């Protein structure tokens, strides 16, 4: 349980959650267009999950897209 909490309180996680909250607020108040929100949110989530995937692959010794050679 503590290990999961430690992983959640990672700088990338905090930035991802904060940016998501800010852009959701700006979109809800009409200060940011829905299409702009979708673009920014997609980039943020892709970056977050991309780095998580890369970290997981580094732990197994294989990089994403490699043939395991």
N, C-alpha and C positions, 0 to 999 in steps of 0.2 A: 504494500500500500504506500509506504513512504517512498519507495523507489519510483512508483508511478507519479507521485506528487512532485518529486524532484525533477523528473523528465518533463512534466507539464510546466514547471517554472523555469524553463529554458528561455534564453533571450529571444530566440526565433519564435517560440510559442507565444510569448508575451507580445511581441511586435505583431504577429499574425492576428491574434485576438483583438488587440487594440485597434489595428487598422480596419479590421472587419467591423468592429463596433462604430468607429468614427464614420466610415463610409456608409454604413447602414443608417446612421443618424442623419447624415447629410442628404442621403437619398430620400429618407422619410420626410424630411422637412422641405424638400424640393430644391435644395441648393445645388444638388448634383443630379444630372440627368440619369435616368435608369440605365441607359446604355453605357454611360461613363462608369457607373457603379459596377456594372457587370464586367466590363473590361478590367478595371482595377482589381476587383475581387478575384477574377480568374487568374490574373498574374500572381497575386499574393498566394492563393491556394496552390497554384502550380509550383511556385517556388518552395513553399513549405513542404509539400509532399515530395517534391523532387529531391530536396536535401535530406528528408527522412529516408527515402528510398536509397539514396547514395550512402547514407550512414549505415543502413541495414546491409547493403551489399558489401561495404567495407568490412563489416563484422564477419561475413561469411567467406571473405577472401575473393569474391568475384565482383567485378564491376558490371553495372547494367549494360547489356548489349555485348558483353564479352562471351567467348565460346568456352570459357573455363580452361584455357590452355595454360 
